Amino acid sequence: MIPQETIDEVLRRFEIGETVGRYVQLSKQGKYLKGLCPFHSEKTPSFTVTPEKQIFHCYGCGKGGNVIKFVMEMENETFPEAVKRMCEEAAIPITWSAQPEEQTPRQRERAKLVDAHAFTAKVYHYILRNTAAGTPAMDYLRSRGLNDKLIEEFGIGYAPARWDTLTQALTRNGYELDEMERGGLISRKHEGDGFVDRFRDRVMFPIHDGDGKFVAFAGRLMSDGQPKYLNSPESPLFSKSRTLYRLHEAKGAIRKSRQAVLFEGYMDVIKAWSAGVANGIATMGTALTAEHAALLKRFADEAIVCYDGDDAGQAAAQKSIPLLEGAGIRVRVGMLPGRMDPDEYITENGPEAFVRETIEGAVSAVKFQLIYLRKSHILLEEDGKIRYLKDAIRLVARRESPTERELILKELAQEFGVSLDTLKQDVVDVRRQEKLGTTGDIPGGTWNNEWNEKRSSSKHPPLSPAFVQAERQLISWMMQDADTAFLVQNRLGDRFHVEDHAAIAAYLYAYYAQGNEPDAGRFIAYLQHDRLERTCSAIALEDTPFDDKVLEDCLRTIGQASLSRDIDRKKEEMLRAERAGDIMLAVQIGTEIIALEKQRK
């Protein structure tokens, strides 16, 4: 058990605005700090920090809580792990001893698979560096410009061409092969029982999760055949759509510069790292996903997309731009000449040229999109120029910055000999047609991105029953004042209609009974229940001034809702009695309904 005074000291030392600001770019709006949510992709800021109450809440995805909860979510840690991390950072003595909890079967399987992946990485690395079977792979890596230091740094290995090298090694070390197959390290034979190595005759690149644990591999085939690159399958440890190669190691450099360089391949990341690009990462041989973008937004404000210079690479770069911008990441694109990939460019032109020309010289997203757009138009023909300009105007019109739009339009006007005013008017027309650039589109002082996306189909968001808002209002005041909590306890007790509201009220009664002072952040830490923490953080932002009359109205509204529920139940009972032919019972229940109706009025 972590002492309460330790939790209180962590909450006191870590100011929530400053802590969140390490991960999220916040802007001050009144007494709130707002920014784009680091937990889901959005364009309209719905993530709100309240320094006064030391809490955060996202109106889009619903996540919320205090500063400890934020660190837990960002670092994917448990409550004790997050508190320990924060204590170490703030030099708060760790006086408690961790009592190991009994692991669930799923946790035990994950732990065993992590251990097996680490063992497998050692086996492959040893085979590469210390056996005759690994010599051709070492020669290949050196021919690609990788020295021993890089091979060690990236833990590269080799899976020999045999069918059972890893299978036998895992068996000798006591690993259950059924479990190893579920983890993606080996495969089941097509015919009969037994297992074979999943990776054979491949240079192996180990993949880590966000905590630096081995969770998967990517293998590059040495001989002829397909597929050239093979990744571990989806497993309890590994999801391609949520994993970025080398992110754990690059996190520090990305956070420091608030910039990431996004590559397509493992070798590109390694060669770029050797060129001094420490903030390079790559997708797992798959297209960039919204989950990748949301993950990257936790650490970076800008991404430089540095994909291959061929048609496939440029098309992938084009598709990645809206995903990254949708997550609130500014995008630039590193241009590579002659259909080269980053690895080839560094080998031929050297690391200095790569950093100077491709990384530092990266073009804006819209400039790249305009260059890409040219490929689909014949600009030597008048008709082709007109169609290109129409498509270009639509592209420019969707940019948020008026300054950026004007600069690009000036370039287009100069290149094609068209009046700047004409192009500006075309942009205005497109923005009007596509309903871009409206302000004040989020109602009632809220920042709910989900509502914003649905506003075209519904003029007003659905209203909750009156008793729901009454219960939220009571809980809001109860979190601010112990006397109000005791009054509600005496008058209402546990008779809240919403289950989570009843649970929060019960926690509040217990919290104040222990002599605690009103403090929203501290109370949320007291809950240690994810769903209730989210609900509490949302309610705590409802900052209605206390009013005795409104309090009585809330209690009356909740009471009336209880009576309405009782009346509905009695009506069902009366109907059943009538159907059963029990007229006397039906009359008795009818009398009770009349009494309840009078009480409700």
KESE-180242 format. One record per residue (C-alpha): residue number from 1; residue in three letters; z, y, x. Coordinates in Angstrom, 2 decimals. Layout:
REM residues N
     n   res         z         y         x
   NUM   ALA         Z         Y         X
...
***
This chain:
REM residues 601
     n   res         z         y         x
     1   MET      0.00      0.00      0.00
     2   ILE     -0.93      3.43      1.33
     3   PRO      2.04      5.82      0.94
     4   GLN      1.44      8.51     -1.69
     5   GLU      2.48     11.19      0.80
     6   THR     -0.39     10.06      3.09
     7   ILE     -2.90     10.36      0.23
     8   ASP     -1.46     13.79     -0.62
     9   GLU     -1.78     14.91      3.01
    10   VAL     -5.44     13.76      3.14
    11   LEU     -6.16     15.71     -0.06
    12   ARG     -4.40     18.77      1.40
    13   ARG     -6.21     18.65      4.77
    14   PHE     -9.75     18.02      3.50
    15   GLU    -11.03     21.00      1.53
    16   ILE    -13.64     19.56     -0.81
    17   GLY    -16.24     22.32     -0.42
    18   GLU    -16.19     22.01      3.37
    19   THR    -16.30     18.20      3.31
    20   VAL    -19.12     17.98      0.76
    21   GLY    -20.96     20.74      2.64
    22   ARG    -21.40     18.38      5.61
    23   TYR    -23.66     16.23      3.44
    24   VAL    -25.02     18.57      0.75
    25   GLN    -26.43     22.10      0.97
    26   LEU    -24.24     24.04     -1.47
    27   SER    -24.68     27.51     -2.89
    28   LYS    -21.91     29.55     -4.50
    29   GLN    -22.31     30.33     -8.21
    30   GLY    -19.19     32.02     -9.55
    31   LYS    -16.20     29.80     -8.88
    32   TYR    -18.41     26.73     -8.49
    33   LEU    -20.48     25.38     -5.59
    34   LYS    -23.75     23.75     -6.62
    35   GLY    -26.43     21.69     -4.95
    36   LEU    -28.82     18.78     -5.34
    37   CYS    -26.97     15.53     -5.94
    38   PRO    -26.84     13.21     -2.90
    39   PHE    -26.51     10.15     -5.17
    40   HIS    -29.78     10.41     -7.14
    41   SER    -33.13     12.18     -6.96
    42   GLU    -33.36     15.50     -8.81
    43   LYS    -35.11     18.86     -8.68
    44   THR    -32.64     20.93    -10.69
    45   PRO    -29.15     21.17     -9.10
    46   SER    -26.70     19.28    -11.31
    47   PHE    -24.11     18.50     -8.63
    48   THR    -21.05     20.75     -8.97
    49   VAL    -18.03     21.21     -6.71
    50   THR    -14.94     23.05     -7.99
    51   PRO    -12.84     24.21     -5.01
    52   GLU    -10.11     25.50     -7.35
    53   LYS     -9.50     21.98     -8.69
    54   GLN    -10.71     20.11     -5.58
    55   ILE    -13.12     17.91     -7.52
    56   PHE    -16.87     17.23     -7.72
    57   HIS    -19.04     16.09    -10.62
    58   CYS    -22.74     15.45    -11.14
    59   TYR    -24.03     16.18    -14.63
    60   GLY    -27.14     14.12    -13.89
    61   CYS    -25.81     10.73    -12.73
    62   GLY    -22.18     11.17    -13.81
    63   LYS    -20.53     10.51    -10.44
    64   GLY    -17.37     12.50     -9.89
    65   GLY    -13.89     12.55     -8.42
    66   ASN    -11.92     14.11     -5.59
    67   VAL    -12.72     14.44     -1.89
    68   ILE    -11.63     10.86     -1.10
    69   LYS    -13.94      9.54     -3.80
    70   PHE    -16.81     11.59     -2.38
    71   VAL    -16.33     10.10      1.11
    72   MET    -16.11      6.62     -0.43
    73   GLU    -19.45      7.12     -2.20
    74   MET    -21.22      8.70      0.77
    75   GLU    -20.05      6.18      3.35
    76   ASN    -20.10      3.17      0.99
    77   GLU    -16.42      2.45      1.72
    78   THR    -13.42      1.20     -0.22
    79   PHE    -10.52      3.52     -1.01
    80   PRO     -8.37      2.25      1.94
    81   GLU    -11.35      2.47      4.32
    82   ALA    -12.11      6.07      3.30
    83   VAL     -8.45      7.12      3.59
    84   LYS     -8.21      5.47      7.01
    85   ARG    -11.40      7.23      8.18
    86   MET    -10.09     10.61      7.01
    87   CYS     -6.64     10.02      8.55
    88   GLU     -8.24      9.24     11.90
    89   GLU    -10.39     12.37     11.72
    90   ALA     -7.44     14.62     10.83
    91   ALA     -4.98     12.87     13.21
    92   ILE     -2.74     11.86     10.30
    93   PRO     -0.49      8.95     11.36
    94   ILE     -1.56      5.61      9.86
    95   THR      1.86      4.21      9.00
    96   TRP      0.86      1.49      6.54
    97   SER     -0.15     -2.04      7.45
    98   ALA     -3.21     -3.41      5.73
    99   GLN     -2.46     -6.40      3.55
   100   PRO     -5.64     -8.47      3.45
   101   GLU     -6.73     -9.06     -0.13
   102   GLU     -8.10    -12.43     -1.12
   103   GLN    -11.89    -12.20     -1.00
   104   THR    -14.07    -13.06     -3.96
   105   PRO    -16.69    -15.82     -3.45
   106   ARG    -19.38    -13.12     -3.24
   107   GLN    -17.44    -11.21     -0.56
   108   ARG    -16.92    -14.40      1.42
   109   GLU    -20.65    -15.16      1.25
   110   ARG    -21.56    -11.66      2.41
   111   ALA    -19.12    -11.84      5.33
   112   LYS    -20.50    -15.23      6.37
   113   LEU    -24.09    -13.97      6.19
   114   VAL    -23.29    -10.85      8.24
   115   ASP    -21.71    -13.08     10.87
   116   ALA    -24.72    -15.43     10.81
   117   HIS    -27.17    -12.54     11.23
   118   ALA    -25.23    -11.24     14.24
   119   PHE    -25.28    -14.75     15.73
   120   THR    -29.03    -15.07     15.05
   121   ALA    -29.72    -11.72     16.75
   122   LYS    -27.94    -13.01     19.89
   123   VAL    -29.92    -16.26     19.82
   124   TYR    -33.30    -14.50     19.55
   125   HIS    -32.37    -11.93     22.22
   126   TYR    -31.21    -14.65     24.62
   127   ILE    -34.44    -16.63     24.12
   128   LEU    -36.52    -13.52     24.89
   129   ARG    -34.63    -12.55     28.04
   130   ASN    -33.61    -15.88     29.54
   131   THR    -36.08    -18.65     28.68
   132   ALA    -39.60    -19.63     29.62
   133   ALA    -40.51    -19.64     25.91
   134   GLY    -39.75    -15.94     25.79
   135   THR    -41.86    -14.94     28.80
   136   PRO    -45.13    -14.28     26.88
   137   ALA    -43.20    -12.11     24.41
   138   MET    -41.62    -10.15     27.30
   139   ASP    -45.07     -9.64     28.83
   140   TYR    -46.39     -8.42     25.47
   141   LEU    -43.51     -5.92     25.03
   142   ARG    -44.00     -4.56     28.55
   143   SER    -47.73     -4.20     27.89
   144   ARG    -46.76     -2.04     24.89
   145   GLY    -44.73      0.24     27.17
   146   LEU    -41.22     -1.11     26.44
   147   ASN    -38.94     -1.41     29.45
   148   ASP    -35.75     -3.48     29.73
   149   LYS    -33.58     -0.54     28.67
   150   LEU    -35.49     -0.15     25.38
   151   ILE    -35.44     -3.90     24.72
   152   GLU    -31.65     -3.89     25.15
   153   GLU    -31.13     -0.70     23.16
   154   PHE    -33.03     -2.05     20.15
   155   GLY    -31.76     -5.64     20.48
   156   ILE    -35.29     -7.06     20.41
   157   GLY    -35.61    -10.86     20.54
   158   TYR    -38.08    -13.70     20.19
   159   ALA    -38.29    -16.59     17.69
   160   PRO    -40.07    -19.50     19.42
   161   ALA    -42.96    -21.39     17.84
   162   ARG    -40.80    -24.46     17.08
   163   TRP    -39.85    -25.26     13.47
   164   ASP    -36.12    -25.79     13.93
   165   THR    -34.75    -23.72     16.84
   166   LEU    -32.56    -21.47     14.69
   167   THR    -31.85    -24.17     12.08
   168   GLN    -30.30    -26.41     14.75
   169   ALA    -28.34    -23.52     16.30
   170   LEU    -26.90    -22.56     12.93
   171   THR    -25.98    -26.20     12.17
   172   ARG    -24.23    -26.63     15.54
   173   ASN    -22.13    -23.52     14.85
   174   GLY    -20.95    -24.69     11.44
   175   TYR    -23.07    -22.53      9.14
   176   GLU    -23.99    -23.96      5.71
   177   LEU    -27.78    -24.17      5.59
   178   ASP    -27.97    -23.62      1.81
   179   GLU    -26.13    -20.34      2.34
   180   MET    -28.35    -19.40      5.29
   181   GLU    -31.44    -19.98      3.14
   182   ARG    -30.05    -17.60      0.47
   183   GLY    -29.52    -15.06      3.23
   184   GLY    -33.18    -15.30      4.30
   185   LEU    -32.62    -16.70      7.82
   186   ILE    -34.27    -20.07      7.17
   187   SER    -36.60    -21.56      4.54
   188   ARG    -36.52    -24.73      2.49
   189   LYS    -39.22    -27.29      3.29
   190   HIS    -42.08    -27.46      0.81
   191   GLU    -41.79    -31.22      0.54
   192   GLY    -38.48    -33.09      0.36
   193   ASP    -35.08    -31.98      1.56
   194   GLY    -34.27    -30.01      4.67
   195   PHE    -34.86    -26.59      6.15
   196   VAL    -37.11    -24.93      8.73
   197   ASP    -36.96    -21.64     10.63
   198   ARG    -38.34    -18.74      8.61
   199   PHE    -39.53    -16.88     11.73
   200   ARG    -41.65    -18.69     14.31
   201   ASP    -43.56    -17.33     17.34
   202   ARG    -42.56    -13.77     16.51
   203   VAL    -41.09    -10.82     18.41
   204   MET    -37.94    -10.08     16.41
   205   PHE    -36.59     -6.64     15.48
   206   PRO    -33.04     -6.76     14.03
   207   ILE    -32.31     -4.49     11.05
   208   HIS    -28.90     -2.94     10.38
   209   ASP    -27.33     -1.57      7.21
   210   GLY    -25.68      1.84      6.92
   211   ASP    -22.52      0.55      8.66
   212   GLY    -24.42     -0.91     11.60
   213   LYS    -24.08     -4.55     10.50
   214   PHE    -26.98     -6.98     11.06
   215   VAL    -28.52     -7.70      7.64
   216   ALA    -32.18     -8.66      8.19
   217   PHE    -35.05     -9.09     10.67
   218   ALA    -38.67     -8.07     11.03
   219   GLY    -40.92    -10.36     13.05
   220   ARG    -44.26     -9.49     14.71
   221   LEU    -46.54    -12.53     15.08
   222   MET    -47.63    -13.27     18.68
   223   SER    -50.49    -15.65     17.84
   224   ASP    -53.43    -15.29     15.46
   225   GLY    -52.57    -15.64     11.81
   226   GLN    -51.08    -13.84      8.83
   227   PRO    -48.94    -12.04      7.98
   228   LYS    -48.86    -10.05     11.19
   229   TYR    -45.45     -8.59     10.26
   230   LEU    -42.90    -10.61      8.28
   231   ASN    -39.64     -9.19      6.94
   232   SER    -36.54    -10.99      5.76
   233   PRO    -36.68    -11.52      1.99
   234   GLU    -34.42     -9.70     -0.47
   235   SER    -30.94    -11.17     -0.10
   236   PRO    -27.27    -10.43     -0.88
   237   LEU    -27.34     -8.26      2.27
   238   PHE    -30.79     -6.72      2.28
   239   SER    -32.92     -4.64     -0.07
   240   LYS    -36.16     -3.21      1.35
   241   SER    -36.27     -0.39     -1.19
   242   ARG    -32.85      0.89     -0.10
   243   THR    -32.93      0.25      3.66
   244   LEU    -34.35      2.48      6.38
   245   TYR    -34.88      1.01      9.85
   246   ARG    -32.63      2.56     12.49
   247   LEU    -30.87      4.93     10.04
   248   HIS    -27.40      3.90     11.21
   249   GLU    -28.21      4.75     14.84
   250   ALA    -30.16      7.92     13.96
   251   LYS    -27.56      9.28     11.49
   252   GLY    -25.79     11.44     14.05
   253   ALA    -28.99     13.12     15.28
   254   ILE    -30.25     13.58     11.71
   255   ARG    -27.00     15.18     10.53
   256   LYS    -26.91     17.48     13.54
   257   SER    -30.47     18.76     13.06
   258   ARG    -30.59     18.17      9.25
   259   GLN    -34.04     16.74      9.96
   260   ALA    -35.46     13.20      9.98
   261   VAL    -38.79     11.93     11.29
   262   LEU    -40.20      9.21      9.05
   263   PHE    -42.45      6.55     10.59
   264   GLU    -44.25      3.52      9.17
   265   GLY    -43.54      0.96     11.89
   266   TYR    -40.72     -0.35     14.09
   267   MET    -42.70      0.12     17.28
   268   ASP    -43.39      3.75     16.33
   269   VAL    -39.64      4.40     16.01
   270   ILE    -38.92      2.73     19.35
   271   LYS    -41.66      4.57     21.26
   272   ALA    -40.68      7.89     19.62
   273   TRP    -37.04      7.26     20.61
   274   SER    -38.20      6.78     24.21
   275   ALA    -40.00     10.13     23.86
   276   GLY    -36.71     11.83     22.90
   277   VAL    -37.08     11.66     19.10
   278   ALA    -33.58     10.38     18.29
   279   ASN    -33.86     11.17     14.56
   280   GLY    -36.71      8.71     13.89
   281   ILE    -36.49      6.08     11.12
   282   ALA    -38.96      3.82      9.27
   283   THR    -39.41      2.06      5.95
   284   MET    -39.27     -1.74      5.91
   285   GLY    -43.00     -2.43      5.86
   286   THR    -43.10     -1.15      2.30
   287   ALA    -43.93      2.14      0.60
   288   LEU    -41.31      4.86      0.51
   289   THR    -39.19      4.63     -2.66
   290   ALA    -37.08      7.09     -4.66
   291   GLU    -34.02      5.16     -3.40
   292   HIS    -35.13      5.76      0.21
   293   ALA    -35.52      9.48     -0.51
   294   ALA    -32.10      9.76     -2.19
   295   LEU    -30.51      7.91      0.74
   296   LEU    -32.19     10.21      3.26
   297   LYS    -31.09     13.33      1.36
   298   ARG    -27.48     12.49      2.21
   299   PHE    -28.19     13.38      5.84
   300   ALA    -31.30     15.56      6.00
   301   ASP    -32.74     18.71      4.45
   302   GLU    -36.17     18.23      6.03
   303   ALA    -38.38     15.21      6.71
   304   ILE    -41.38     15.11      9.02
   305   VAL    -43.70     12.36      7.79
   306   CYS    -45.41     10.83     10.81
   307   TYR    -47.57      8.00      9.49
   308   ASP    -50.67      6.46     11.02
   309   GLY    -53.78      8.63     11.24
   310   ASP    -56.02      6.12      9.46
   311   ASP    -56.92      6.31      5.74
   312   ALA    -54.10      3.98      4.66
   313   GLY    -51.51      5.95      6.63
   314   GLN    -52.67      9.29      5.27
   315   ALA    -52.71      7.95      1.70
   316   ALA    -49.14      6.70      2.19
   317   ALA    -48.10     10.12      3.53
   318   GLN    -49.67     11.78      0.47
   319   LYS    -47.67      9.48     -1.87
   320   SER    -44.40     10.10      0.02
   321   ILE    -44.46     13.89     -0.44
   322   PRO    -43.53     14.06     -4.17
   323   LEU    -40.82     11.43     -3.69
   324   LEU    -39.17     13.35     -0.84
   325   GLU    -39.54     16.74     -2.54
   326   GLY    -38.17     15.22     -5.74
   327   ALA    -35.00     14.37     -3.80
   328   GLY    -34.72     17.98     -2.64
   329   ILE    -36.06     17.37      0.88
   330   ARG    -38.42     19.88      2.48
   331   VAL    -41.49     18.03      3.83
   332   ARG    -43.80     18.57      6.78
   333   VAL    -46.46     16.16      8.03
   334   GLY    -47.18     15.26     11.66
   335   MET    -50.94     15.08     12.16
   336   LEU    -52.42     12.45     14.50
   337   PRO    -56.04     12.67     15.72
   338   GLY    -58.69      9.95     15.76
   339   ARG    -56.97      7.52     13.38
   340   MET    -54.27      6.89     15.98
   341   ASP    -50.74      5.72     15.23
   342   PRO    -47.67      7.36     16.88
   343   ASP    -47.24      4.47     19.34
   344   GLU    -50.86      4.82     20.58
   345   TYR    -50.63      8.61     20.77
   346   ILE    -47.48      8.51     22.93
   347   THR    -49.03      5.87     25.22
   348   GLU    -52.26      7.87     25.73
   349   ASN    -50.95     11.45     25.73
   350   GLY    -47.33     11.16     26.84
   351   PRO    -44.02     11.97     25.14
   352   GLU    -44.15     15.75     25.74
   353   ALA    -47.50     16.10     23.97
   354   PHE    -46.29     13.98     21.06
   355   VAL    -43.16     16.10     20.51
   356   ARG    -45.05     19.39     20.97
   357   GLU    -48.22     18.64     18.99
   358   THR    -47.11     16.17     16.33
   359   ILE    -43.42     16.83     15.67
   360   GLU    -43.01     20.53     16.42
   361   GLY    -46.58     21.24     15.24
   362   ALA    -46.19     19.41     11.92
   363   VAL    -47.90     21.20      9.01
   364   SER    -46.37     22.03      5.65
   365   ALA    -46.67     19.52      2.82
   366   VAL    -49.10     21.65      0.84
   367   LYS    -51.32     22.28      3.88
   368   PHE    -51.52     18.53      4.47
   369   GLN    -52.30     17.94      0.79
   370   LEU    -55.14     20.48      0.98
   371   ILE    -56.53     18.78      4.10
   372   TYR    -56.26     15.40      2.34
   373   LEU    -57.94     16.84     -0.77
   374   ARG    -61.02     17.87      1.25
   375   LYS    -61.90     14.20      1.80
   376   SER    -62.78     13.77     -1.86
   377   HIS    -65.13     16.80     -2.06
   378   ILE    -68.47     17.66     -0.47
   379   LEU    -67.84     21.23      0.70
   380   LEU    -71.42     21.78      1.86
   381   GLU    -72.47     21.96     -1.80
   382   GLU    -71.61     24.87     -4.08
   383   ASP    -70.50     22.53     -6.85
   384   GLY    -68.25     20.66     -4.39
   385   LYS    -66.60     23.92     -3.29
   386   ILE    -65.87     24.90     -6.90
   387   ARG    -64.33     21.51     -7.71
   388   TYR    -62.26     21.63     -4.50
   389   LEU    -60.97     25.13     -5.30
   390   LYS    -59.99     24.07     -8.82
   391   ASP    -58.02     21.10     -7.48
   392   ALA    -56.52     23.25     -4.70
   393   ILE    -55.38     25.89     -7.21
   394   ARG    -53.61     23.23     -9.29
   395   LEU    -51.88     22.03     -6.13
   396   VAL    -50.83     25.54     -5.06
   397   ALA    -49.67     26.45     -8.58
   398   ARG    -47.06     23.68     -8.47
   399   ARG    -45.33     25.15     -5.40
   400   GLU    -42.04     26.83     -6.27
   401   SER    -42.13     29.60     -3.65
   402   PRO    -44.23     32.68     -4.61
   403   THR    -44.48     33.58     -0.90
   404   GLU    -45.85     30.15     -0.02
   405   ARG    -48.36     30.35     -2.88
   406   GLU    -49.64     33.77     -1.76
   407   LEU    -50.04     32.79      1.90
   408   ILE    -52.06     29.70      0.99
   409   LEU    -54.20     31.61     -1.51
   410   LYS    -55.01     34.23      1.17
   411   GLU    -56.28     31.46      3.46
   412   LEU    -58.39     29.95      0.67
   413   ALA    -59.78     33.37     -0.32
   414   GLN    -60.75     34.11      3.27
   415   GLU    -62.31     30.69      3.91
   416   PHE    -64.39     30.54      0.71
   417   GLY    -65.12     34.24      0.26
   418   VAL    -63.36     34.46     -3.11
   419   SER    -61.28     37.37     -4.39
   420   LEU    -57.53     36.86     -3.84
   421   ASP    -56.83     38.41     -7.25
   422   THR    -59.12     35.86     -8.92
   423   LEU    -57.30     32.96     -7.26
   424   LYS    -53.93     34.48     -8.23
   425   GLN    -55.02     34.73    -11.86
   426   ASP    -56.17     31.10    -11.80
   427   VAL    -52.74     30.09    -10.47
   428   VAL    -51.00     32.08    -13.22
   429   ASP    -53.17     30.32    -15.83
   430   VAL    -52.34     26.87    -14.43
   431   ARG    -48.61     27.65    -14.29
   432   ARG    -48.73     28.84    -17.89
   433   GLN    -50.65     25.74    -19.03
   434   GLU    -48.29     23.37    -17.19
   435   LYS    -45.22     25.42    -18.24
   436   LEU    -44.10     25.92    -14.66
   437   GLY    -41.72     28.55    -13.40
   438   THR    -39.57     28.96    -16.53
   439   THR    -36.07     30.17    -15.89
   440   GLY    -32.89     29.54    -17.79
   441   ASP    -34.20     26.17    -18.94
   442   ILE    -30.83     24.44    -18.84
   443   PRO    -28.72     25.33    -21.86
   444   GLY    -25.17     26.47    -22.27
   445   GLY    -24.19     26.94    -18.64
   446   THR    -24.62     23.23    -17.92
   447   TRP    -26.58     21.73    -15.05
   448   ASN    -27.57     18.42    -16.61
   449   ASN    -30.81     17.32    -15.01
   450   GLU    -31.16     14.43    -17.45
   451   TRP    -31.13     16.83    -20.40
   452   ASN    -33.61     19.09    -18.59
   453   GLU    -36.11     16.24    -18.24
   454   LYS    -35.91     15.43    -21.96
   455   ARG    -36.02     18.99    -23.32
   456   SER    -39.70     18.81    -24.30
   457   SER    -39.03     16.03    -26.83
   458   SER    -35.74     17.33    -28.24
   459   LYS    -34.75     20.93    -28.77
   460   HIS    -31.02     20.21    -28.77
   461   PRO    -29.02     17.45    -27.07
   462   PRO    -27.26     15.05    -29.47
   463   LEU    -23.81     16.19    -30.65
   464   SER    -20.73     14.00    -30.28
   465   PRO    -18.30     13.58    -33.20
   466   ALA    -15.75     16.42    -33.44
   467   PHE    -12.83     14.14    -32.54
   468   VAL    -14.48     13.24    -29.18
   469   GLN    -14.58     16.89    -28.08
   470   ALA    -11.04     17.39    -29.45
   471   GLU     -9.77     14.51    -27.29
   472   ARG    -11.55     15.87    -24.21
   473   GLN    -10.02     19.30    -24.82
   474   LEU     -6.52     17.84    -25.06
   475   ILE     -6.97     15.82    -21.85
   476   SER     -8.28     18.92    -20.06
   477   TRP     -5.14     20.87    -20.97
   478   MET     -2.89     17.88    -20.25
   479   MET     -4.26     17.74    -16.69
   480   GLN     -3.37     21.42    -16.27
   481   ASP      0.11     21.39    -17.83
   482   ALA      2.88     18.77    -18.01
   483   ASP      4.51     20.28    -21.13
   484   THR      1.23     19.96    -23.04
   485   ALA      1.01     16.33    -21.96
   486   PHE      4.56     15.63    -23.25
   487   LEU      3.77     17.39    -26.55
   488   VAL      0.60     15.29    -27.04
   489   GLN      2.55     12.16    -26.11
   490   ASN      5.12     12.89    -28.85
   491   ARG      2.58     13.89    -31.51
   492   LEU     -0.32     11.55    -30.75
   493   GLY      0.81      8.88    -28.28
   494   ASP     -1.97      6.38    -27.69
   495   ARG     -3.89      7.14    -30.89
   496   PHE     -7.03      8.36    -29.08
   497   HIS    -10.27      7.04    -30.58
   498   VAL    -12.27      6.82    -27.31
   499   GLU    -10.97      3.93    -25.20
   500   ASP    -11.32      5.77    -21.88
   501   HIS     -9.54      8.83    -23.31
   502   ALA     -6.63      6.63    -24.40
   503   ALA     -6.45      5.10    -20.90
   504   ILE     -6.52      8.52    -19.19
   505   ALA     -3.81      9.82    -21.52
   506   ALA     -1.62      6.78    -20.70
   507   TYR     -2.11      7.46    -16.96
   508   LEU     -1.21     11.13    -17.48
   509   TYR      2.01     10.21    -19.32
   510   ALA      2.98      7.92    -16.41
   511   TYR      1.88     10.47    -13.79
   512   TYR      4.15     13.21    -15.18
   513   ALA      7.00     10.74    -15.87
   514   GLN      7.10     10.16    -12.08
   515   GLY      7.76     13.88    -11.53
   516   ASN      4.27     14.80    -10.28
   517   GLU      3.00     18.36    -10.62
   518   PRO     -0.31     19.20    -12.39
   519   ASP     -3.17     18.71     -9.91
   520   ALA     -6.57     17.41    -11.03
   521   GLY     -7.59     16.13     -7.58
   522   ARG     -4.28     14.34     -7.03
   523   PHE     -4.33     12.82    -10.52
   524   ILE     -7.86     11.48     -9.96
   525   ALA     -6.64      9.84     -6.73
   526   TYR     -3.80      8.33     -8.80
   527   LEU     -6.32      6.62    -11.13
   528   GLN     -8.33      4.59     -8.57
   529   HIS    -10.68      3.51    -11.36
   530   ASP    -14.34      4.44    -10.97
   531   ARG    -15.29      5.03    -14.61
   532   LEU    -12.09      6.91    -15.47
   533   GLU    -12.50      9.08    -12.35
   534   ARG    -16.00     10.07    -13.47
   535   THR    -14.76     10.92    -16.96
   536   CYS    -11.81     12.90    -15.61
   537   SER    -13.91     14.92    -13.19
   538   ALA    -16.28     15.90    -16.02
   539   ILE    -13.41     16.85    -18.36
   540   ALA    -11.64     18.84    -15.63
   541   LEU    -14.66     21.17    -15.42
   542   GLU    -14.24     22.13    -19.11
   543   ASP    -12.33     25.30    -18.43
   544   THR    -11.32     26.52    -21.91
   545   PRO     -8.25     28.84    -21.87
   546   PHE     -5.18     27.31    -23.52
   547   ASP     -4.64     28.28    -27.16
   548   ASP     -1.82     26.99    -29.41
   549   LYS     -3.95     27.25    -32.54
   550   VAL     -6.84     25.33    -30.94
   551   LEU     -4.35     22.70    -29.76
   552   GLU     -3.16     22.20    -33.36
   553   ASP     -6.77     22.08    -34.54
   554   CYS     -7.53     19.35    -31.98
   555   LEU     -4.52     17.28    -33.08
   556   ARG     -5.50     17.72    -36.73
   557   THR     -9.14     16.75    -36.03
   558   ILE     -8.07     13.56    -34.27
   559   GLY     -5.61     12.77    -37.07
   560   GLN     -8.26     13.29    -39.72
   561   ALA    -10.63     10.99    -37.83
   562   SER     -7.88      8.32    -37.82
   563   LEU     -7.41      8.70    -41.58
   564   SER    -11.20      8.54    -42.14
   565   ARG    -11.31      5.30    -40.19
   566   ASP     -8.38      3.92    -42.24
   567   ILE    -10.11      4.95    -45.50
   568   ASP    -13.36      3.24    -44.49
   569   ARG    -11.46      0.08    -43.63
   570   LYS     -9.60      0.18    -47.00
   571   LYS    -12.90      0.61    -48.86
   572   GLU    -14.26     -2.52    -47.19
   573   GLU    -11.08     -4.40    -48.19
   574   MET    -11.42     -3.18    -51.81
   575   LEU    -15.07     -4.29    -51.92
   576   ARG    -14.12     -7.76    -50.67
   577   ALA    -11.34     -7.98    -53.32
   578   GLU    -13.78     -7.00    -56.09
   579   ARG    -16.28     -9.61    -54.94
   580   ALA    -13.54    -12.24    -54.93
   581   GLY    -12.59    -11.27    -58.51
   582   ASP     -9.06    -10.09    -57.52
   583   ILE     -8.97     -6.99    -59.73
   584   MET     -5.22     -6.33    -59.26
   585   LEU     -5.60     -6.23    -55.45
   586   ALA     -8.67     -4.00    -55.74
   587   VAL     -6.71     -1.53    -57.93
   588   GLN     -3.80     -1.52    -55.46
   589   ILE     -6.12     -0.79    -52.53
   590   GLY     -7.84      1.93    -54.58
   591   THR     -4.45      3.64    -55.07
   592   GLU     -3.84      3.50    -51.30
   593   ILE     -7.28      5.07    -50.69
   594   ILE     -6.45      7.97    -53.06
   595   ALA     -3.20      8.59    -51.17
   596   LEU     -5.03      8.58    -47.82
   597   GLU     -7.68     10.96    -49.20
   598   LYS     -4.95     13.41    -50.26
   599   GLN     -3.33     13.15    -46.82
   600   ARG     -6.68     13.82    -45.12
   601   LYS     -7.22     16.95    -47.26
***
